[in-house]
Amino acid sequence: MLAPKSDFIGLDDGRVHLATGGQPPLLKAHRAAFEAYAADKASGAEGYQRHWRVGLEAKELLAGMTGLPAADHALIGSTSEGVGRVLSAIDWRPGDNVVVSEKDYPSGRHSMLRLQARGVEARVVPARGWRIEPEDLLAASDGRTRALYVSQVTSLTGQRVDVASLSAGLDGADTMLIVDASHALGVVPVDGRLADFTIASCYKYLCATQSGILAWNRARRPVFEPLSVGWASGSDAPDGSAYAPHDDARRAQAGNPNHLDVYLLKTSLDYLLGYGIPAIAAHADSLGGRLRQGLVARGLELITPEPSAERAGNIAFAHADDAGLVRRAAAAGIHLWDGNGRVRCSVHLFNDQGDVDRLLAWLEAEGVR
């Protein structure tokens, strides 16, 4: 393992946690973060200002992960909220279109389909089996494509999509590239400079709670004016008659972020960056590769690509009784994730070869093939 299981809540009882793609355990250090938040909350105005300073510290840490300035990060409620903020900033006109894969996550896909009510064509691109191919998304795009949504690492299969090729293919176009990094941020490198907007949830590989991040690449997309705003997203004239958005990503924060979640997020970021994303990625690559090989050896239909460059922490296989298998595994103290006719096994920095061996032994004992 890279990080000791004893640093995490709930892993001292011998369970095998291979469900980070759904949600990981929290850190024991989060207890101190909660106490710090509670103490600040009891301190009136001074504590309230401390809430905002912790948010700024979290953004500085996020900058070290995305390559974008700290000020270009907004702390929001969820990934879905982030997609909505971005799409609300587009002046939609009849004849416009958007592009998304049929196999991508509903946060983007549903948002794209909803635009059909505005006269926008939603181009849902067929996958090649379980695979999302960047060239297929680019082929579906044209001069009227206003937005293209893609997950850097798909929640369905664990495929790591080549975002760099999409970014290069859209260079010079007026198409917003929206990258969902929910299954990438915290386990593999994420380059926010490749997309117009990078969004992510915090309760997966960032090891925090149910909140979200929006990163705005101002160099690639200088104009961003979300329709949904509030007191925290800008300022008004002295007489209250005019509104001007902040000149940074705070314009995507309508009000207070969930400050407790931010304290927990900062603690997670400090912890993850203490190991370093390159080391975490190398660990997930090695352990995930061995897990994949063991599943293949059992004759299972792997839907996660084999090459290291095409996967991250999620390793998935197709199975007709995915929900039943995951329930039986949980009863044996092994946490996996089901849905859409597949079982997903996720590795992170607290997993080790013993976890992989125990899962494979259980599958053998259960006769799962």
C-alpha positions as CSV (number, residue, x, y, z in Angstrom):
1,M,0.0,0.0,0.0
2,L,1.0,3.6,-0.4
3,A,-0.9,5.1,2.6
4,P,-1.7,3.2,5.8
5,K,-5.3,2.0,6.2
6,S,-5.1,3.2,9.8
7,D,-5.3,6.8,8.5
8,F,-8.9,6.1,7.3
9,I,-12.1,5.7,9.3
10,G,-13.7,2.3,9.1
11,L,-10.7,0.4,7.6
12,D,-9.4,-1.0,10.9
13,D,-11.9,-3.9,10.9
14,G,-10.3,-5.9,8.1
15,R,-12.7,-5.0,5.4
16,V,-11.6,-4.6,1.8
17,H,-12.6,-1.2,0.4
18,L,-12.5,-1.3,-3.4
19,A,-15.4,1.3,-3.9
20,T,-13.6,4.6,-4.1
21,G,-15.3,5.3,-7.5
22,G,-18.6,5.4,-5.5
23,Q,-17.2,6.9,-2.4
24,P,-14.1,6.3,-0.3
25,P,-13.8,6.3,3.5
26,L,-13.0,9.6,5.2
27,L,-9.7,10.3,6.9
28,K,-9.4,10.2,10.7
29,A,-7.9,13.7,10.3
30,H,-11.3,14.9,9.2
31,R,-12.4,14.7,12.8
32,A,-10.0,17.5,13.6
33,A,-11.2,19.4,10.6
34,F,-14.7,19.1,11.8
35,E,-13.7,20.4,15.3
36,A,-11.8,23.3,13.7
37,Y,-14.9,24.2,11.6
38,A,-17.2,23.9,14.7
39,A,-14.8,26.1,16.8
40,D,-14.7,28.8,14.0
41,K,-18.5,28.7,13.6
42,A,-18.8,29.4,17.3
43,S,-16.5,32.5,16.9
44,G,-18.9,34.8,15.2
45,A,-17.7,37.2,12.5
46,E,-14.0,36.2,13.1
47,G,-14.8,32.6,12.6
48,Y,-16.9,33.3,9.5
49,Q,-13.9,35.1,7.9
50,R,-11.8,32.0,8.8
51,H,-14.2,29.9,6.8
52,W,-13.4,32.0,3.7
53,R,-9.6,31.8,4.4
54,V,-9.8,28.0,4.5
55,G,-11.6,28.2,1.1
56,L,-8.7,30.2,-0.3
57,E,-6.2,27.7,1.1
58,A,-8.1,24.9,-0.6
59,K,-8.1,26.7,-3.9
60,E,-4.3,27.1,-3.6
61,L,-4.0,23.4,-3.2
62,L,-6.3,22.7,-6.1
63,A,-4.1,24.9,-8.3
64,G,-1.3,22.5,-7.6
65,M,-3.4,19.7,-9.1
66,T,-5.0,21.4,-12.1
67,G,-2.2,23.8,-13.3
68,L,-4.7,26.7,-13.2
69,P,-4.4,29.7,-10.8
70,A,-6.1,29.4,-7.5
71,A,-8.5,32.2,-8.3
72,D,-9.8,30.3,-11.3
73,H,-11.4,27.6,-9.0
74,A,-14.9,27.8,-7.6
75,L,-16.1,25.7,-4.7
76,I,-19.7,24.6,-5.5
77,G,-22.3,22.0,-4.5
78,S,-21.8,19.3,-7.1
79,T,-20.5,18.4,-10.5
80,S,-24.0,18.7,-11.9
81,E,-24.2,22.2,-10.6
82,G,-20.9,23.0,-12.3
83,V,-22.2,21.7,-15.6
84,G,-25.3,23.9,-15.2
85,R,-23.3,27.0,-14.4
86,V,-21.3,26.5,-17.6
87,L,-24.2,25.8,-19.9
88,S,-26.1,28.8,-18.5
89,A,-23.4,31.1,-19.7
90,I,-24.0,30.2,-23.4
91,D,-26.3,32.4,-25.5
92,W,-28.2,29.6,-27.1
93,R,-29.6,30.0,-30.6
94,P,-31.7,27.7,-32.8
95,G,-29.4,25.5,-34.8
96,D,-26.8,25.2,-32.1
97,N,-25.7,21.7,-31.0
98,V,-23.9,20.0,-28.2
99,V,-21.9,16.7,-28.2
100,V,-21.7,13.9,-25.6
101,S,-21.1,10.2,-25.6
102,E,-24.0,7.8,-25.0
103,K,-21.7,6.1,-22.4
104,D,-20.8,9.2,-20.5
105,Y,-22.1,10.2,-17.1
106,P,-25.7,11.7,-16.7
107,S,-24.4,14.9,-15.2
108,G,-23.3,15.9,-18.7
109,R,-25.6,13.8,-20.8
110,H,-28.9,14.8,-19.1
111,S,-27.8,18.5,-19.2
112,M,-27.2,18.2,-22.9
113,L,-30.5,16.5,-23.5
114,R,-32.4,19.1,-21.5
115,L,-31.2,21.8,-24.0
116,Q,-33.4,20.3,-26.7
117,A,-36.2,22.3,-25.1
118,R,-34.3,25.4,-26.1
119,G,-34.0,24.3,-29.8
120,V,-30.5,22.9,-29.3
121,E,-29.6,19.6,-31.0
122,A,-28.1,17.1,-28.6
123,R,-25.7,14.9,-30.5
124,V,-25.4,11.7,-28.4
125,V,-22.5,9.9,-30.0
126,P,-22.7,6.0,-30.1
127,A,-19.8,4.3,-28.3
128,R,-17.8,1.5,-29.8
129,G,-18.9,-1.3,-27.5
130,W,-18.0,0.1,-24.1
131,R,-15.4,2.6,-25.5
132,I,-15.6,6.3,-26.0
133,E,-13.4,7.4,-28.9
134,P,-12.3,11.0,-29.0
135,E,-12.3,11.0,-32.8
136,D,-16.0,10.1,-32.8
137,L,-16.8,13.0,-30.6
138,L,-14.8,15.3,-32.8
139,A,-16.4,13.9,-35.9
140,A,-19.8,14.8,-34.5
141,S,-18.7,18.4,-33.8
142,D,-19.0,21.2,-36.3
143,G,-19.1,25.0,-36.5
144,R,-22.4,25.1,-34.6
145,T,-21.2,22.9,-31.7
146,R,-21.3,25.1,-28.6
147,A,-20.2,22.5,-26.0
148,L,-18.7,19.1,-25.8
149,Y,-18.8,17.2,-22.5
150,V,-16.5,14.3,-21.6
151,S,-15.3,12.5,-18.5
152,Q,-11.5,12.2,-18.3
153,V,-12.1,8.9,-16.6
154,T,-15.4,7.3,-17.2
155,S,-17.5,6.1,-14.2
156,L,-18.9,3.3,-16.3
157,T,-15.8,1.5,-17.5
158,G,-12.8,3.3,-16.0
159,Q,-11.6,4.2,-19.5
160,R,-9.2,7.2,-19.4
161,V,-10.1,9.4,-22.3
162,D,-7.4,11.2,-24.3
163,V,-8.4,14.8,-23.3
164,A,-5.3,16.2,-25.0
165,S,-6.4,15.0,-28.4
166,L,-9.9,16.5,-27.9
167,S,-8.4,19.8,-26.8
168,A,-6.1,19.9,-29.8
169,G,-9.0,18.9,-32.1
170,L,-11.1,21.7,-30.9
171,D,-8.4,24.3,-31.0
172,G,-9.6,27.4,-32.8
173,A,-13.2,26.4,-32.6
174,D,-15.8,28.2,-30.5
175,T,-16.8,24.9,-28.7
176,M,-16.6,24.8,-25.0
177,L,-14.7,21.7,-23.8
178,I,-16.2,20.6,-20.5
179,V,-14.1,17.9,-18.8
180,D,-15.6,16.0,-15.8
181,A,-12.6,15.0,-13.7
182,S,-14.6,13.4,-10.9
183,H,-12.9,10.0,-11.4
184,A,-9.5,11.5,-12.2
185,L,-8.7,14.3,-9.8
186,G,-6.8,12.9,-6.8
187,V,-5.6,9.7,-8.5
188,V,-4.1,10.7,-11.9
189,P,-2.8,14.0,-13.3
190,V,-5.5,16.5,-14.4
191,D,-4.4,19.4,-16.7
192,G,-7.0,22.1,-16.4
193,R,-5.3,24.0,-19.2
194,L,-6.6,21.5,-21.8
195,A,-10.2,22.3,-21.3
196,D,-12.4,25.5,-21.1
197,F,-13.9,24.2,-17.8
198,T,-12.9,21.3,-15.6
199,I,-15.4,20.2,-13.0
200,A,-15.2,17.5,-10.4
201,S,-17.0,16.0,-7.4
202,C,-15.0,15.9,-4.1
203,Y,-16.4,12.7,-2.6
204,K,-14.5,10.2,-4.9
205,Y,-10.8,10.2,-5.4
206,L,-10.4,13.4,-3.5
207,C,-11.5,11.5,-0.4
208,A,-13.8,14.3,0.8
209,T,-17.5,14.8,1.0
210,Q,-20.4,15.5,-1.4
211,S,-19.4,18.9,-2.9
212,G,-17.9,20.1,-6.1
213,I,-15.2,22.1,-7.9
214,L,-15.4,24.2,-11.0
215,A,-12.1,25.3,-12.6
216,W,-12.3,28.0,-15.3
217,N,-9.5,28.3,-17.9
218,R,-9.6,32.0,-18.5
219,A,-6.8,31.8,-21.1
220,R,-8.9,29.5,-23.3
221,R,-12.3,30.9,-22.5
222,P,-12.0,34.5,-21.4
223,V,-15.8,35.2,-21.3
224,F,-17.9,33.3,-18.7
225,E,-21.0,34.9,-17.3
226,P,-23.2,32.3,-15.6
227,L,-26.9,33.2,-15.6
228,S,-27.4,32.0,-12.0
229,V,-25.8,34.4,-9.6
230,G,-26.0,35.6,-6.1
231,W,-24.5,37.9,-3.5
232,A,-21.1,36.1,-3.6
233,S,-20.7,36.1,-7.3
234,G,-20.2,39.8,-7.9
235,S,-20.9,43.3,-6.7
236,D,-23.6,45.9,-7.5
237,A,-23.7,49.7,-7.8
238,P,-24.1,51.7,-4.6
239,D,-27.8,52.2,-5.4
240,G,-28.3,48.5,-6.1
241,S,-29.2,49.1,-9.7
242,A,-26.3,47.2,-11.6
243,Y,-24.5,44.0,-11.2
244,A,-20.9,43.2,-12.1
245,P,-19.4,39.7,-11.8
246,H,-16.1,39.1,-10.0
247,D,-13.2,38.9,-12.4
248,D,-12.3,35.3,-11.3
249,A,-14.1,32.0,-10.8
250,R,-16.0,33.4,-7.8
251,R,-18.6,34.4,-10.3
252,A,-19.7,30.7,-10.3
253,Q,-20.2,30.8,-6.5
254,A,-23.7,32.2,-6.0
255,G,-23.4,32.2,-2.2
256,N,-21.6,30.5,0.7
257,P,-20.0,27.3,-0.3
258,N,-20.6,24.4,2.1
259,H,-17.9,25.6,4.5
260,L,-17.8,22.4,6.5
261,D,-17.2,20.5,3.3
262,V,-14.4,22.9,2.4
263,Y,-12.6,22.3,5.7
264,L,-12.8,18.5,5.0
265,L,-11.7,19.0,1.4
266,K,-8.7,21.0,2.4
267,T,-7.7,18.3,4.8
268,S,-8.0,15.7,2.0
269,L,-6.0,17.8,-0.4
270,D,-3.2,18.3,2.2
271,Y,-3.1,14.5,2.7
272,L,-3.1,13.5,-1.0
273,L,-0.5,16.1,-2.0
274,G,1.7,14.9,0.8
275,Y,2.1,11.7,-1.2
276,G,2.0,13.5,-4.5
277,I,-0.3,12.7,-7.5
278,P,2.5,11.1,-9.5
279,A,3.1,8.6,-6.7
280,I,-0.6,7.9,-6.3
281,A,-1.0,7.4,-10.0
282,A,1.9,5.0,-10.2
283,H,0.5,3.0,-7.3
284,A,-3.0,2.9,-8.8
285,D,-1.5,1.9,-12.2
286,S,0.5,-1.0,-10.7
287,L,-2.2,-2.3,-8.4
288,G,-5.0,-1.8,-10.9
289,G,-2.9,-3.6,-13.5
290,R,-2.5,-6.6,-11.2
291,L,-6.2,-6.6,-10.4
292,R,-7.1,-6.5,-14.0
293,Q,-4.9,-9.4,-14.8
294,G,-6.4,-11.4,-12.0
295,L,-9.9,-10.7,-13.2
296,V,-9.0,-11.7,-16.8
297,A,-7.5,-14.9,-15.5
298,R,-10.9,-15.7,-14.0
299,G,-12.4,-15.5,-17.5
300,L,-14.4,-12.3,-16.7
301,E,-15.3,-9.8,-19.5
302,L,-13.1,-6.8,-18.7
303,I,-14.5,-3.5,-20.0
304,T,-11.6,-1.3,-18.7
305,P,-8.8,-0.9,-21.3
306,E,-5.5,-2.7,-20.5
307,P,-2.9,0.0,-21.4
308,S,-1.9,2.1,-18.4
309,A,-2.5,5.3,-20.3
310,E,-6.1,4.3,-20.8
311,R,-7.1,3.6,-17.2
312,A,-6.8,5.2,-13.8
313,G,-8.3,3.8,-10.5
314,N,-11.4,2.1,-11.8
315,I,-11.3,-1.5,-13.1
316,A,-14.6,-2.9,-14.3
317,F,-16.0,-6.1,-15.7
318,A,-19.4,-6.9,-17.2
319,H,-21.7,-9.2,-15.2
320,A,-25.3,-10.1,-15.6
321,D,-26.0,-10.1,-11.9
322,D,-23.9,-7.1,-11.0
323,A,-26.1,-6.0,-8.0
324,G,-26.3,-9.5,-6.6
325,L,-22.6,-10.0,-6.8
326,V,-21.8,-6.7,-5.1
327,R,-24.3,-7.5,-2.3
328,R,-22.7,-10.9,-1.7
329,A,-19.2,-9.3,-1.7
330,A,-20.3,-6.7,0.9
331,A,-21.5,-9.5,3.1
332,A,-18.0,-11.0,2.9
333,G,-16.5,-7.6,3.9
334,I,-15.5,-6.6,0.3
335,H,-16.9,-3.3,-1.0
336,L,-17.4,-3.0,-4.7
337,W,-19.8,-1.0,-6.9
338,D,-22.5,-2.1,-9.3
339,G,-24.8,-0.6,-12.0
340,N,-25.4,-0.8,-15.7
341,G,-24.5,-4.4,-16.0
342,R,-21.0,-4.1,-14.7
343,V,-19.1,-4.4,-11.5
344,R,-16.5,-1.7,-10.7
345,C,-13.5,-2.3,-8.5
346,S,-11.6,0.9,-7.5
347,V,-8.1,1.2,-6.2
348,H,-6.6,4.2,-4.4
349,L,-3.6,5.0,-2.2
350,F,-4.9,3.0,0.8
351,N,-5.4,-0.2,-1.1
352,D,-2.7,-3.0,-1.3
353,Q,-2.0,-6.3,-2.9
354,G,-3.8,-8.0,0.0
355,D,-7.0,-6.4,-1.0
356,V,-6.6,-7.6,-4.5
357,D,-5.8,-11.1,-3.4
358,R,-8.8,-11.3,-1.1
359,L,-11.2,-10.2,-3.8
360,L,-9.8,-12.7,-6.3
361,A,-9.9,-15.5,-3.7
362,W,-13.5,-14.6,-2.9
363,L,-14.4,-14.7,-6.6
364,E,-12.8,-18.1,-6.9
365,A,-14.6,-19.4,-3.9
366,E,-17.9,-18.1,-5.2
367,G,-17.3,-19.5,-8.7
368,V,-17.7,-16.1,-10.3
369,R,-16.8,-16.2,-14.0
